[in-house]
Amino acid sequence: MKRFLDRLRRDESGATAIEYGLICALIFIVILSAVTAFGQAGTGVFIVEEGTVRVEVPGDEDVVLGPGEFVGELSVLADTPRTARVVVDTDMSGVAIRRQDLDALLLEEPTIAVGMLRALARRFVGHD
């Protein structure tokens, strides 16, 4: 988690990822089955720490994501149902950030929001 937040945060002057994790009540999870399902309400964002997940978008090619990548952000940020199904490819661990904690995190640490926007832009233009 710390590596992910450090990668997104360009300004190191704020709280450390560990401190902010405690403030936002980040939940460490080990996922052994489906992460998200198409059409479900988005309740949070998942950040992969170890292992890989496969994102299955209806009518499009599957995408495999690994450590440092995140899923679930579109439905949380847009307040819409999930647009893809995410399944675990390999045993993995990660962090779940609840919807309300993500809002607080992005308001408190706008550099993380900028990093997420850049990652999303790269995904949409096909470079990640």
HELIX and SHEET records of a PDB file:
HELIX    1   1 LYS A    2  LEU A    8  1                                   7    
HELIX    2   2 ALA A   17  ILE A   23  1                                   7    
HELIX    3   3 GLU A   73  ALA A   78  1                                   6    
HELIX    4   4 ARG A   99  GLU A  108  1                                  10    
HELIX    5   5 PRO A  110  VAL A  125  1                                  16    
SHEET    1   A 4 ILE A  27  ILE A  31  0                                        
SHEET    2   A 4 MET A  92  ARG A  98 -1                                        
SHEET    3   A 4 GLY A  44  GLU A  50 -1                                        
SHEET    4   A 4 PHE A  70  VAL A  71 -1                                        
SHEET    1   B 3 VAL A  63  LEU A  65  0                                        
SHEET    2   B 3 VAL A  53  GLU A  56 -1                                        
SHEET    3   B 3 ARG A  85  VAL A  88 -1                                        
END                                                                             
